């Protein structure tokens, strides 16, 4: 009984520290620094984030890496936005194969008073199980890569049950590659499920508008004939401090060989850019 009480007490203390740290970080990151640019009220600013990069390849397919395809799509989208949407300025979290820390990406959007923050990623199917006969002729359960998953989905900041956080945990795992990650994220540990409790209290001011943008993006994917896996709310670190409508969109499954070829092709990338462009324009 005493052990259980002590465990509960320690849990409460840990969560309190996490809440204080994350809330403090959110407030600090939202401040306008002395060298922050003065916003132009007539200019729309969109920050595009190519997922992963540098030492973090993201999901890996048979012939490609998430970080490379995401960057190509991001640069193509940015170019089209500036060419076809009047008075629109695009800011990139990265334009080359480097790794900006996750907290720096929305921080950049806050610094430039951005109107939108869009993070572009590729999905992976993870593993599934199947029954096979071993060398002794006995049926056994074997884990294999899930290569059948396909389609698109768009994520907004939220809190889901612990059993439905595969994408969030995979994306947040990039934090562990960063120096001083515990300090930068207020003690947040992407491997500890209890850390996700703090996301319940981080209600985003722009949640409704983020969901609206996500719906527009998914509708455009569907119009282009892509499988629509819908909108999900996840506790993604790359979105948690963004002071504007912010989404993370998974443009396809790199683990599916058919979709990987599509994602690598100029035709596929142009179709994805077109869907995102149309959604942003309608938004």
N, C-alpha and C positions, 0 to 999 in steps of 0.2 A: 504493500500500500504506500509506504514511504517513498519507495523507488518511483512509483507511478506519479506521486505528487511532485517529486523532485523533477522528473522528466517533463511533466506538464509545465512546471514553473520555468524550467530552462527554455522550453519551446516558446512560451509567451514572451520571455525576455528576448530571445533571438528574433522573433517576429517583430517586436517593438523596435529593436535596433534596425532591422531591415526597413521598416516603415519610415523611421526617422531619417535614415541614410538616403533612401530613394527620394523621399519628399524634398529633403534638403538639396539633393543633386538636381531635381527637377526645377526647383526655384532658382538655383544658381545658374543653371544652363539657359534659363529663359531671360536672364538679364541682358540688356543691350550694352555691349562693351563700348569703350570710348572710340575704338576704331571701326565700329559697326557702320555699314553704309546707311545713308539716309534714304528711306524708301521713296520711290517715285510712285505717287498715288495712281498714275495712269498706266503704269507698267505692271504686267503680270510676271511674277517670278515663279518658276517651277524648278524644283530641285529633283534631279534624277540620280538614283543610286543603283549602280551596277553591283549586284550582290557579290560577296566574297572578294577575291583578288589576292595577288601576291602569294604569300605562303599558305593561304587558305583557298584550295581549289574548289570548295563546295562539293556538290554531287559530281560523280565521275561516271561517264558512259563508256561504251566500248571504244569510241573514237574521239571523244571530246570531253571537255571539262566545263562545268557550270560557269566558272568565273569568266571564261573566254567568250562563250555565247552570250551571256548576260551583258557583257561590255559592248559587243557588236550591236545588239538590239538597242541598248541604251543610247549609244552614239547616233545611230540612225534615227531614233525617235527624237532626240534633242535637235538634230539638224532640221528635221521636218517641222517641228514645232516653231522654231525660230523663223523658218522660211515662209510658213503658211499662216501663222497666227500673228496678226499685227501687234506690235509693241509687247512681245513676249520675250523674256530673257530666261535662258536655261543655264542652270548651274549644276555642275557634275560633282559628285563626291569623289569620283575618280575617272580619269580619261585614259589611264594606262594600267598595266598589271601591277598595281600596288594594293596594299591592304590598309584602308583607313579603319581605325577602331570603330566599333559599332556605335558608341556614344557620340563620336565626332560627326557622324553622318546627319542625324537630325539636328545636332547642334549647329551645323553649317546652315541648315535651312532656317533655324531660328535667327541666326546672326543676320541673314539677308532678308528677313521678314517675308519668307516665301509664302505663296498662296497655295502651293501644293507640294507634297513630298511623295514620290513614287519610287519604291524599291523593286527592282526587277530580278527575278530568280528563276531557276529551273528546279523541278521537283524530282524526287526519287521514290521508287516504289517500296523500298525497304526489303524485308524478307517475308516469305510465306512458308507454310509447311506442306509436305506431301508424303504419302505412304509409298515406300519402295521396298523391294526385296534386297537384302544384303547378300554377301557372298555365300553365306550359310543357308540362304533360301528363306530366311525369316523376314517377316514384314516389320519395318521400322519406320519411325517418323524422322524425316530429314528436312532441315531448313535449307531453302533455296532462295535465290534472288527473285523478287517479284517483278517480272518483266512485262506483265500484262497491264499494269496500271497506266492510264492515259488521261489526257484532258487538262483543263485549266481550272485554277481556283484563285481567288483573291482574298487576302487576309486583312483584317483590321484589328486594332488593339482591343483585347478583351480578356475574359477569364473563362476557361472551360474546365470541365471535369478532368481529373488527372489522367484518365484513361484515353483522352482524346487530344493529346498534346505532342504527337510525334513530330509534326512539322516544326512547332515552336521550339522543342528541345533540340532538334537538329540544327536549326538556324542559330539559336542562342549559344550553342556549343562553341561557336567562334570566339566567344568571350575568353575562353580558356587559353587562347593563343596570345592574348594581350598581356603586356606587362602591367602589374598593379591592378588587375581586373577587379579584385575585391574592393579596392579603394574607389575606383572609377564608377562602380555600380552599387555603392552603398552596401557592400557585403552580399550582394545577390550571387547565388551559386546555381548555375543552370542545371546541375546534377541533383540538386536537392528539391524534391517536390514541395516542401514547405515554403520555399522561397516564392513560389508562385501565388501564395496567399496575398502577398502585398498588392498584386495587380487588381484585387477586388476594389481597393480604395482609390486606385489611380483612374478616376473617371475622366475620360477625355472630353474636353470642351467641344471638340470637333468630331465626336463619335458619329453623330447622325449624318454629317456631311461626308465623312469617310465611308460610311456604309452606302450612301447614295452613289458616290464615285465607284465603289466596288461593284455595285449593281450595274452601272453603265458599262464598266469594263467587261463584266461577264456576259452581258447582253451582246456586246460587239463580238466577243469570241464566238458565241453561239451563232451569230449571223454569218460568220466566216466558216461555219461548219465544224468548229471544234467542240469536243465534249465539254459540257459545262458541269463542273463539280461543285459549283456554288460558292458562297461566301462563308468564311469562317472567322470567328473571333478567337484570337490567340494572344498570349502574353509575350509578344515579341519585343526584345530589347531595342531593336533598331527603330521601333515606332514609339516607344513609351514616352519620350520627351519632346516629340514633335508638336509644336504649337500651331498646327494648321491641319487641314484634312490630309491624312496620310494612309497609304495602303502599301502592302507588299503583294505583288502579283506573281504567281507561279505560272509561267507561260507554257509549260509542257513537261513531260517526263523524259529525262535524259536516260533513264533506266529502261525505257521501251525503245527497242532498236528502230522501229518504224518512226516513232516520234523524234528520236534523236536525229535521224536523217533529215526530217522536216525542219527541225530546229537549227541544224547546221547549214541548210540551204538558203540561198539568197531569197528564193520565193517564199519560204516559210517565215524568215525573219521580216520580210517586207509585209507579209500578211499580219503578223503580230504587231508590227509598228502601226499599220493602218488601223487595227482594232483599238489600240491604245490612244492613238491620235484622235479618232472619232469620239471616243469616250471623254477625253479631256476637253475637246471642243464643245461637246454637249453640256458638260459640267459647268 
